[in-house]
């Protein structure tokens, strides 16, 4: 029998004078890592050049054969994609997210989902066909706190960590809620420059924390992955370089009025959070959620530079079951098993309410008309949460296209198909 999960908290601290934190000392492993992080950002956000329809099944024991010096991600082979997605900590500088002594149990109550029909306007697939076409590494379905379906591919198992990409945005959103609950952040209407004073005098002068969470700062940004001259293809993601790049961007809308998808600003959210809590995101995530909620395995979070801060908008690697537990944490409104609130009691409702700029987007969560919502990452990652049906779906993939509309439609259709079968069960 497990003991009651411990509660971890850090007392509120005054806001730093300059809004910047001293990076952690580099470990020997981090010093050995020589990576081109600009290329990392371009490819992880924009896509890896490959025409392979199905990612190969690679035995994890053979991953070392495919990793090698793969700094130029444009040249990644399908084998390197699979090996790389489950070994980010061997390629890039990362910080660990530590687990605790207690594991939240996920009892089995398996259901046959072979009858699921995944249908879009363009195609109809069975679940087996979806696994093959979308290069699925893992699919987990939890209903009423029990695993009703769990399946792995590409050589993965329940113990395999896998990179989340932009699923991390929604995790960062929950950490902002934890910081509000802990008193590090007074309210979301505070100005970005209250925490990041280096941005004073820039277009962010009038933008609030809420604006950043809703991707509605009003600052110009082009996130066209296929355009080599776009902002997302030009920016240097290291913290100080990102500051300088964003300082010079003009404002084209009033804050809060227009939605404009902007991964750089989610990294600003992460930097703002580091400034507010006086700590690193991986450490805070471990102390506020990973340990007390009962995650099963340690995870890791890629850093913008060796010894620096985490990517606030991307690249947490964790097991599929622990991503399912993240969904359960959100489904339970940020509450621990003993009833302790980690997030404000209304935080998830507020986070998943339509924003003024986009009715389909909340605080770094994608929203659906039926009241469900999801954390979504390129190449087919996802955590889907349906409060009405009490269902969480976690998905790991290595599909060859990073961000194609037809592939997103298929992912949404997968969720709908699984929900429909479970409704009839």
URWO-V310029 format. One record per residue. RES is the residue in one letter. D_FIRST is the distance of its C-alpha to the first C-alpha in Angstrom with 1 decimal. Layout:
res=RES d_first=D_FIRST
res=RES d_first=D_FIRST
//
This chain:
res=X d_first=0.0
res=X d_first=3.8
res=X d_first=6.6
res=X d_first=9.6
res=X d_first=11.8
res=X d_first=14.8
res=X d_first=18.2
res=X d_first=21.0
res=X d_first=24.6
res=X d_first=28.0
res=X d_first=30.8
res=X d_first=33.7
res=X d_first=36.6
res=X d_first=40.2
res=X d_first=41.4
res=X d_first=42.8
res=X d_first=46.5
res=X d_first=47.1
res=X d_first=44.0
res=X d_first=43.4
res=X d_first=40.8
res=X d_first=41.4
res=X d_first=39.7
res=X d_first=37.2
res=X d_first=38.9
res=X d_first=38.9
res=X d_first=36.9
res=X d_first=38.9
res=X d_first=37.4
res=X d_first=38.5
res=X d_first=41.9
res=X d_first=42.3
res=X d_first=41.6
res=X d_first=45.0
res=X d_first=44.6
res=X d_first=46.8
res=X d_first=44.6
res=X d_first=47.4
res=X d_first=47.4
res=X d_first=43.6
res=X d_first=43.9
res=X d_first=46.8
res=X d_first=45.2
res=X d_first=41.6
res=X d_first=43.1
res=X d_first=46.0
res=X d_first=45.4
res=X d_first=45.8
res=X d_first=49.1
res=X d_first=48.4
res=X d_first=49.8
res=X d_first=47.2
res=X d_first=45.9
res=X d_first=42.8
res=X d_first=40.7
res=X d_first=40.5
res=X d_first=37.5
res=X d_first=37.0
res=X d_first=34.8
res=X d_first=32.7
res=X d_first=34.0
res=X d_first=37.4
res=X d_first=36.7
res=X d_first=38.6
res=X d_first=41.7
res=X d_first=41.8
res=X d_first=40.7
res=X d_first=43.5
res=X d_first=45.5
res=X d_first=44.8
res=X d_first=45.6
res=X d_first=48.0
res=X d_first=45.6
res=X d_first=48.6
res=X d_first=49.1
res=X d_first=45.6
res=X d_first=45.8
res=X d_first=43.4
res=X d_first=41.7
res=X d_first=41.3
res=X d_first=39.9
res=X d_first=37.0
res=X d_first=36.5
res=X d_first=36.9
res=X d_first=34.6
res=X d_first=31.6
res=X d_first=32.9
res=X d_first=34.1
res=X d_first=32.8
res=X d_first=35.3
res=X d_first=38.2
res=X d_first=37.9
res=X d_first=36.8
res=X d_first=33.2
res=X d_first=30.7
res=X d_first=27.0
res=X d_first=24.3
res=X d_first=21.4
res=X d_first=17.7
res=X d_first=15.0
res=X d_first=11.7
res=X d_first=9.6
res=X d_first=10.4
res=X d_first=11.2
res=X d_first=10.6
res=X d_first=14.1
res=X d_first=14.2
res=X d_first=17.6
res=X d_first=20.3
res=X d_first=23.3
res=X d_first=26.8
res=X d_first=30.2
res=X d_first=31.8
res=X d_first=34.9
res=X d_first=37.0
res=X d_first=36.5
res=X d_first=40.0
res=X d_first=40.2
res=X d_first=43.5
res=X d_first=45.6
res=X d_first=49.3
res=X d_first=49.9
res=X d_first=47.7
res=X d_first=45.4
res=X d_first=42.6
res=X d_first=40.1
res=X d_first=36.6
res=X d_first=37.6
res=X d_first=40.7
res=X d_first=38.8
res=X d_first=36.5
res=X d_first=39.7
res=X d_first=41.9
res=X d_first=39.4
res=X d_first=38.0
res=X d_first=34.4
res=X d_first=31.8
res=X d_first=28.8
res=X d_first=28.2
res=X d_first=24.9
res=X d_first=24.9
res=X d_first=22.0
res=X d_first=22.7
res=X d_first=20.8
res=X d_first=17.8
res=X d_first=17.9
res=X d_first=19.8
res=X d_first=23.1
res=X d_first=25.0
res=X d_first=24.5
res=X d_first=27.4
res=X d_first=28.7
res=X d_first=32.2
res=X d_first=34.3
res=X d_first=32.2
res=X d_first=29.0
res=X d_first=25.4
res=X d_first=22.1
res=X d_first=22.0
res=X d_first=25.5
res=X d_first=26.3
res=X d_first=29.3
res=X d_first=31.5
res=X d_first=31.4
res=X d_first=34.9
res=X d_first=35.4
res=X d_first=32.0
res=X d_first=31.5
res=X d_first=34.0
res=X d_first=31.6
res=X d_first=28.9
res=X d_first=31.5
res=X d_first=32.4
res=X d_first=28.9
res=X d_first=29.1
res=X d_first=32.4
res=X d_first=30.7
res=X d_first=28.2
res=X d_first=31.3
res=X d_first=32.9
res=X d_first=30.0
res=X d_first=29.9
res=X d_first=33.6
res=X d_first=34.7
res=X d_first=36.7
res=X d_first=38.6
res=X d_first=39.3
res=X d_first=40.1
res=X d_first=43.8
res=X d_first=44.1
res=X d_first=46.3
res=X d_first=45.1
res=X d_first=47.6
res=X d_first=46.0
res=X d_first=43.3
res=X d_first=45.4
res=X d_first=48.8
res=X d_first=50.2
res=X d_first=50.5
res=X d_first=52.8
res=X d_first=56.2
res=X d_first=54.8
res=X d_first=54.2
res=X d_first=50.7
res=X d_first=52.3
res=X d_first=51.8
res=X d_first=48.5
res=X d_first=45.4
res=X d_first=41.7
res=X d_first=41.5
res=X d_first=44.4
res=X d_first=42.6
res=X d_first=39.4
res=X d_first=41.6
res=X d_first=43.8
res=X d_first=46.8
res=X d_first=48.1
res=X d_first=51.6
res=X d_first=52.1
res=X d_first=53.7
res=X d_first=51.6
res=X d_first=52.1
res=X d_first=49.1
res=X d_first=51.1
res=X d_first=49.5
res=X d_first=52.5
res=X d_first=54.9
res=X d_first=55.3
res=X d_first=56.9
res=X d_first=54.1
res=X d_first=52.1
res=X d_first=48.9
res=X d_first=51.0
res=X d_first=52.7
res=X d_first=50.2
res=X d_first=48.8
res=X d_first=45.1
res=X d_first=44.9
res=X d_first=44.2
res=X d_first=47.7
res=X d_first=49.6
res=X d_first=47.7
res=X d_first=48.7
res=X d_first=52.3
res=X d_first=52.4
res=X d_first=51.1
res=X d_first=53.3
res=X d_first=56.3
res=X d_first=55.2
res=X d_first=57.2
res=X d_first=55.8
res=X d_first=57.0
res=X d_first=55.2
res=X d_first=54.4
res=X d_first=50.8
res=X d_first=48.6
res=X d_first=51.1
res=X d_first=50.6
res=X d_first=47.7
res=X d_first=48.1
res=X d_first=45.3
res=X d_first=45.1
res=X d_first=42.4
res=X d_first=44.2
res=X d_first=43.4
res=X d_first=39.7
res=X d_first=40.0
res=X d_first=41.7
res=X d_first=38.8
res=X d_first=36.6
res=X d_first=39.2
res=X d_first=39.5
res=X d_first=35.7
res=X d_first=35.9
res=X d_first=38.8
res=X d_first=37.1
res=X d_first=33.8
res=X d_first=35.4
res=X d_first=32.8
res=X d_first=32.2
res=X d_first=30.6
res=X d_first=28.1
res=X d_first=26.9
res=X d_first=26.8
res=X d_first=25.0
res=X d_first=22.3
res=X d_first=22.0
res=X d_first=22.3
res=X d_first=20.6
res=X d_first=19.2
res=X d_first=16.8
res=X d_first=15.7
res=X d_first=15.5
res=X d_first=13.3
res=X d_first=16.0
res=X d_first=15.3
res=X d_first=18.5
res=X d_first=21.1
res=X d_first=24.2
res=X d_first=27.8
res=X d_first=30.6
res=X d_first=34.3
res=X d_first=36.6
res=X d_first=40.2
res=X d_first=41.5
res=X d_first=40.2
res=X d_first=38.5
res=X d_first=39.1
res=X d_first=37.2
res=X d_first=35.0
res=X d_first=36.7
res=X d_first=35.7
res=X d_first=36.7
res=X d_first=35.4
res=X d_first=33.5
res=X d_first=29.8
res=X d_first=28.4
res=X d_first=24.9
res=X d_first=23.2
res=X d_first=23.7
res=X d_first=20.1
res=X d_first=20.0
res=X d_first=23.3
res=X d_first=21.8
res=X d_first=19.1
res=X d_first=22.2
res=X d_first=23.6
res=X d_first=20.7
res=X d_first=20.9
res=X d_first=24.6
res=X d_first=24.2
res=X d_first=22.1
res=X d_first=24.9
res=X d_first=23.2
res=X d_first=20.5
res=X d_first=16.9
res=X d_first=14.0
res=X d_first=14.7
res=X d_first=18.3
res=X d_first=19.7
res=X d_first=22.7
res=X d_first=23.3
res=X d_first=26.4
res=X d_first=29.0
res=X d_first=28.2
res=X d_first=31.2
res=X d_first=31.0
res=X d_first=30.0
res=X d_first=32.7
res=X d_first=35.2
res=X d_first=34.3
res=X d_first=34.8
res=X d_first=38.0
res=X d_first=41.3
res=X d_first=43.1
res=X d_first=46.8
res=X d_first=47.6
res=X d_first=45.7
res=X d_first=44.2
res=X d_first=42.0
res=X d_first=40.3
res=X d_first=38.2
res=X d_first=36.6
res=X d_first=36.3
res=X d_first=34.9
res=X d_first=37.0
res=X d_first=37.5
res=X d_first=38.4
res=X d_first=40.5
res=X d_first=37.9
res=X d_first=35.5
res=X d_first=33.3
res=X d_first=33.2
res=X d_first=32.4
res=X d_first=32.1
res=X d_first=34.6
res=X d_first=35.6
res=X d_first=38.7
res=X d_first=38.7
res=X d_first=36.4
res=X d_first=33.1
res=X d_first=31.4
res=X d_first=28.6
res=X d_first=29.8
res=X d_first=28.4
res=X d_first=29.6
res=X d_first=28.5
res=X d_first=30.6
res=X d_first=28.9
res=X d_first=25.4
res=X d_first=25.6
res=X d_first=25.1
res=X d_first=26.9
res=X d_first=26.7
res=X d_first=29.6
res=X d_first=30.7
res=X d_first=34.3
res=X d_first=37.3
res=X d_first=40.1
res=X d_first=43.5
res=X d_first=44.6
res=X d_first=42.9
res=X d_first=43.9
res=X d_first=46.1
res=X d_first=46.4
res=X d_first=46.3
res=X d_first=43.1
res=X d_first=41.4
res=X d_first=42.8
res=X d_first=41.2
res=X d_first=37.8
res=X d_first=38.1
res=X d_first=39.3
res=X d_first=36.2
res=X d_first=34.0
res=X d_first=36.3
res=X d_first=36.4
res=X d_first=32.7
res=X d_first=32.5
res=X d_first=35.4
res=X d_first=33.9
res=X d_first=30.6
res=X d_first=32.6
res=X d_first=34.4
res=X d_first=31.5
//
